[in-house]
């Protein structure tokens, strides 16, 4: 799996990044991640991921007591912003 951010620069901390990567390695797209995990993977502040959730601009999430994200949903959200060079869509 390619690293999304440099571990030393992960706002959520190296421990959150390592745990997220461990979950993804074990479960793939079915990995369940916390807001802190998503923030660490994307190199964003936890508050940014929360803002995305409240403004409905971030990845799909599950709320059952606490908020969780499936890695497949985070990937789909990231790929949704992809731009094809040359203007083809």
Backbone as a printed PyTorch tensor [residue, N CA C, xyz], in Angstrom:
tensor([[[  0.8450,  -1.1720,   0.0000],
         [  0.0000,   0.0000,   0.0000],
         [  0.8930,   1.2390,   0.0000]],

        [[  0.6280,   2.1560,  -0.8560],
         [  1.3850,   3.4020,  -0.9020],
         [  1.0190,   4.2690,   0.2880]],

        [[  1.9830,   4.9590,   0.8130],
         [  1.7230,   5.8690,   1.9270],
         [  1.1370,   7.1530,   1.3760]],

        [[  0.1040,   7.6550,   2.0400],
         [ -0.5370,   8.8820,   1.6010],
         [  0.1870,  10.1040,   2.1320]],

        [[  0.7590,   9.9820,   3.3210],
         [  1.4840,  11.0990,   3.9220],
         [  2.7630,  10.5800,   4.5470]],

        [[  3.6940,  11.4800,   4.7610],
         [  4.9120,  11.1760,   5.4890],
         [  4.5230,  11.0000,   6.9520]],

        [[  4.8890,   9.8720,   7.5630],
         [  4.5060,   9.5930,   8.9510],
         [  4.8810,  10.7160,   9.9000]],

        [[  5.9970,  11.3610,   9.6690],
         [  6.4480,  12.4040,  10.5840],
         [  5.5930,  13.6660,  10.4930]],

        [[  4.7750,  13.7890,   9.4340],
         [  3.9610,  14.9880,   9.2370],
         [  2.4740,  14.7290,   9.4380]],

        [[  2.1060,  13.5430,   9.8770],
         [  0.6930,  13.2060,  10.0570],
         [  0.1160,  13.9710,  11.2340]],

        [[ -0.8580,  14.8710,  10.9950],
         [ -1.4370,  15.6540,  12.0790],
         [ -2.0660,  14.7950,  13.1620]],

        [[ -2.6490,  13.6740,  12.7790],
         [ -3.2750,  12.7940,  13.7670],
         [ -2.2630,  12.0270,  14.5920]],

        [[ -1.0280,  12.0770,  14.2010],
         [  0.0280,  11.3920,  14.9380],
         [  0.4320,  10.0980,  14.2620]],

        [[  1.6650,   9.7340,  14.5120],
         [  2.2180,   8.5180,  13.9170],
         [  1.4680,   7.2770,  14.3840]],

        [[  1.0040,   7.2770,  15.6440],
         [  0.2810,   6.1090,  16.1570],
         [ -1.0440,   5.9190,  15.4210]],

        [[ -1.7690,   7.0170,  15.1570],
         [ -3.0290,   6.9160,  14.4160],
         [ -2.7830,   6.4440,  12.9960]],

        [[ -1.7450,   6.9450,  12.3710],
         [ -1.4110,   6.5460,  11.0110],
         [ -1.0500,   5.0670,  10.9630]],

        [[ -0.2220,   4.6230,  11.8980],
         [  0.1830,   3.2180,  11.9400],
         [ -1.0130,   2.3050,  12.1700]],

        [[ -1.9210,   2.6950,  13.0650],
         [ -3.1090,   1.8790,  13.3320],
         [ -4.0190,   1.8280,  12.1080]],

        [[ -4.1910,   2.9510,  11.4250],
         [ -5.0160,   2.9770,  10.2090],
         [ -4.4160,   2.0670,   9.1460]],

        [[ -3.1210,   2.1370,   8.9650],
         [ -2.4590,   1.3010,   7.9700],
         [ -2.5670,  -0.1770,   8.3330]],

        [[ -2.4900,  -0.4870,   9.6170],
         [ -2.6420,  -1.8740,  10.0670],
         [ -4.0520,  -2.3830,   9.7480]],

        [[ -5.0690,  -1.5600,  10.0350],
         [ -6.4550,  -1.9600,   9.7610],
         [ -6.6850,  -2.1630,   8.2660]],

        [[ -6.1300,  -1.2750,   7.4560],
         [ -6.2920,  -1.3840,   6.0050],
         [ -5.5970,  -2.6350,   5.4770]],

        [[ -4.4100,  -2.9250,   5.9870],
         [ -3.6830,  -4.1220,   5.5560],
         [ -4.4620,  -5.3880,   5.9160]],

        [[ -5.1480,  -5.3700,   7.0550],
         [ -5.8770,  -6.5490,   7.5100],
         [ -7.2300,  -6.7200,   6.8190]],

        [[ -7.9230,  -5.6040,   6.5300],
         [ -9.2980,  -5.6920,   6.0330],
         [ -9.5310,  -5.0760,   4.6580]],

        [[ -8.5400,  -4.3970,   4.1030],
         [ -8.6990,  -3.7630,   2.7960],
         [ -9.7890,  -2.7070,   2.8200]],

        [[-10.6450,  -2.6980,   1.7990],
         [-11.7050,  -1.7060,   1.6760],
         [-12.7370,  -1.7650,   2.7810]],

        [[-12.8100,  -2.9190,   3.4830],
         [-13.7600,  -3.0780,   4.5820],
         [-13.2200,  -2.5670,   5.9140]],

        [[-12.0110,  -2.0290,   5.9110],
         [-11.4230,  -1.5290,   7.1580],
         [-12.2720,  -0.3910,   7.7150]],

        [[-12.5490,  -0.4530,   9.0050],
         [-13.3160,   0.5830,   9.6890],
         [-12.3290,   1.5330,  10.3450]],

        [[-12.4640,   2.8160,  10.0160],
         [-11.5240,   3.8320,  10.4820],
         [-12.2450,   4.9100,  11.2890]],

        [[-11.5280,   5.5140,  12.2160],
         [-12.0610,   6.6350,  12.9800],
         [-11.7360,   7.9410,  12.2580]],

        [[-12.2870,   9.0190,  12.7590],
         [-11.9760,  10.3390,  12.2080],
         [-10.4810,  10.6110,  12.3140]],

        [[ -9.8760,  10.2230,  13.4340],
         [ -8.4300,  10.4290,  13.6270],
         [ -7.6230,   9.6360,  12.6010]],

        [[ -8.0540,   8.4250,  12.3070],
         [ -7.3580,   7.6150,  11.3000],
         [ -7.4230,   8.2800,   9.9320]],

        [[ -8.6170,   8.7320,   9.5400],
         [ -8.7900,   9.3700,   8.2350],
         [ -7.9350,  10.6320,   8.1450]],

        [[ -7.9440,  11.4230,   9.2110],
         [ -7.1310,  12.6410,   9.2340],
         [ -5.6520,  12.3100,   9.0550]],

        [[ -5.1810,  11.2970,   9.7650],
         [ -3.7680,  10.9170,   9.6720],
         [ -3.4260,  10.4240,   8.2700]],

        [[ -4.3000,   9.6100,   7.6780],
         [ -4.0470,   9.0830,   6.3380],
         [ -4.0030,  10.1770,   5.2790]],

        [[ -4.8560,  11.1860,   5.4430],
         [ -4.9440,  12.2500,   4.4380],
         [ -4.0280,  13.4360,   4.7460]],

        [[ -3.3680,  13.4060,   5.8870],
         [ -2.4810,  14.5030,   6.2480],
         [ -3.2390,  15.7780,   6.5920]],

        [[ -4.4230,  15.6150,   7.1630],
         [ -5.2740,  16.7470,   7.5200],
         [ -5.5050,  16.7670,   9.0210]],

        [[ -5.9260,  17.8990,   9.5300],
         [ -6.2820,  18.0070,  10.9370],
         [ -7.6020,  17.2840,  11.1770]],

        [[ -7.7790,  16.7530,  12.3720],
         [ -9.0310,  16.1010,  12.7380],
         [-10.1890,  17.0720,  12.5590]],

        [[ -9.9940,  18.3300,  12.9220],
         [-11.0510,  19.3420,  12.7720],
         [-11.4720,  19.5130,  11.3150]],

        [[-10.5420,  19.3680,  10.3930],
         [-10.8690,  19.4840,   8.9670],
         [-11.7910,  18.3570,   8.5420]],

        [[-11.4860,  17.1310,   8.9700],
         [-12.3250,  15.9820,   8.6190],
         [-13.7130,  16.1570,   9.2430]],

        [[-13.7730,  16.6620,  10.4700],
         [-15.0780,  16.9300,  11.1030],
         [-15.8440,  17.9930,  10.3220]],

        [[-15.1560,  19.0410,   9.8890],
         [-15.8030,  20.0880,   9.0920],
         [-16.3650,  19.5170,   7.8000]],

        [[-15.5970,  18.6570,   7.1390],
         [-16.0780,  18.0250,   5.9160],
         [-17.3690,  17.2570,   6.1880]],

        [[-17.4170,  16.5880,   7.3510],
         [-18.5990,  15.8040,   7.6940],
         [-19.8080,  16.7140,   7.9210]],

        [[-19.6220,  17.8020,   8.6420],
         [-20.7540,  18.6810,   8.9440],
         [-21.2250,  19.4600,   7.7150]],

        [[-20.3330,  19.7060,   6.7710],
         [-20.7250,  20.4110,   5.5430],
         [-21.0530,  19.4390,   4.4090]],

        [[-20.9860,  18.1500,   4.7140],
         [-21.2890,  17.0880,   3.7470],
         [-20.4250,  17.1690,   2.4890]],

        [[-19.1670,  17.5280,   2.6760],
         [-18.2390,  17.5870,   1.5460],
         [-17.1710,  16.5000,   1.6280]],

        [[-17.1640,  15.7400,   2.6980],
         [-16.1450,  14.7150,   2.9000],
         [-16.6270,  13.3340,   2.5190]],

        [[-15.8390,  12.3250,   2.8880],
         [-16.2120,  10.9450,   2.5650],
         [-17.4580,  10.5020,   3.3360]],

        [[-18.1430,   9.5300,   2.7750],
         [-19.3020,   8.9290,   3.4280],
         [-18.8850,   8.3720,   4.7860]],

        [[-19.7780,   8.4280,   5.7620],
         [-19.4570,   7.9200,   7.0860],
         [-20.6430,   7.1650,   7.6680]],

        [[-20.3700,   6.4680,   8.7640],
         [-21.3800,   5.6920,   9.4730],
         [-21.4570,   6.2690,  10.8850]],

        [[-22.6650,   6.5370,  11.3570],
         [-22.8150,   7.0210,  12.7320],
         [-23.6770,   6.0150,  13.4930]],

        [[-23.0330,   5.2800,  14.3570],
         [-23.7160,   4.3610,  15.2700],
         [-23.0830,   4.5830,  16.6310]],

        [[-23.5240,   5.6290,  17.2870],
         [-22.9030,   6.0220,  18.5410],
         [-21.7280,   6.9440,  18.2610]],

        [[-20.7250,   6.4070,  17.5920],
         [-19.5810,   7.2230,  17.1740],
         [-19.4960,   7.2000,  15.6530]],

        [[-18.6540,   8.0380,  15.1190],
         [-18.5050,   8.1360,  13.6610],
         [-17.3940,   7.2010,  13.1920]],

        [[-17.6770,   6.4560,  12.1320],
         [-16.6910,   5.5730,  11.5160],
         [-16.7250,   5.7640,  10.0090]],

        [[-15.6370,   5.4180,   9.3760],
         [-15.5090,   5.4820,   7.9240],
         [-15.0360,   4.1320,   7.4260]],

        [[-15.5380,   3.7020,   6.2790],
         [-14.9790,   2.5310,   5.6150],
         [-13.8900,   3.0250,   4.6680]],

        [[-12.7850,   2.3220,   4.6220],
         [-11.6650,   2.7270,   3.7710],
         [-12.1130,   2.8220,   2.3130]],

        [[-12.9860,   1.9190,   1.8680],
         [-13.4730,   1.9630,   0.4850],
         [-14.2010,   3.2810,   0.2100]],

        [[-14.9500,   3.7950,   1.1880],
         [-15.6650,   5.0600,   1.0050],
         [-14.6900,   6.2400,   0.9530]],

        [[-13.6340,   6.1820,   1.7620],
         [-12.6220,   7.2500,   1.7360],
         [-11.9210,   7.2510,   0.3850]],

        [[-11.5800,   6.0630,  -0.1110],
         [-10.9360,   5.9670,  -1.4220],
         [-11.8450,   6.4830,  -2.5290]],

        [[-13.1140,   6.1180,  -2.4830],
         [-14.0630,   6.5800,  -3.5000],
         [-14.1730,   8.1000,  -3.4720]],

        [[-14.1990,   8.6680,  -2.2920],
         [-14.2700,  10.1300,  -2.1510],
         [-13.0170,  10.7770,  -2.7300]],

        [[-11.8500,  10.2040,  -2.4340],
         [-10.5980,  10.7450,  -2.9590],
         [-10.5720,  10.6580,  -4.4790]],

        [[-11.0350,   9.5560,  -5.0340],
         [-11.0370,   9.3650,  -6.4880],
         [-12.0800,  10.2240,  -7.1730]],

        [[-13.0990,  10.6580,  -6.4490],
         [-14.1410,  11.4980,  -7.0130],
         [-13.6450,  12.8570,  -7.4480]],

        [[-12.5330,  13.2880,  -6.9020],
         [-11.9700,  14.5760,  -7.2750],
         [-10.9270,  14.4790,  -8.3690]],

        [[-10.8040,  13.2950,  -8.9560],
         [ -9.7840,  13.0970,  -9.9860],
         [-10.1270,  13.8740, -11.2490]],

        [[ -9.1190,  14.4760, -11.8510],
         [ -9.2750,  15.2350, -13.0890],
         [ -8.4660,  14.5400, -14.1620]],

        [[ -9.0710,  14.3170, -15.3100],
         [ -8.3710,  13.6950, -16.4240],
         [ -7.6290,  14.7850, -17.2060]],

        [[ -6.3140,  14.6320, -17.4030],
         [ -5.5830,  15.6210, -18.1720],
         [ -6.1660,  15.7780, -19.5730]],

        [[ -6.1630,  16.9770, -20.0940],
         [ -6.6830,  17.2470, -21.4280],
         [ -8.1480,  17.6010, -21.4380]],

        [[ -8.7690,  17.6340, -20.2740],
         [-10.1580,  18.0700, -20.1940],
         [-11.1960,  17.0130, -20.4520]],

        [[-10.7930,  15.7810, -20.8150],
         [-11.7810,  14.7200, -21.0330],
         [-12.3790,  14.3110, -19.6980]],

        [[-13.6750,  14.0450, -19.6850],
         [-14.3100,  13.6670, -18.4160],
         [-14.9630,  12.3390, -18.4770]]])
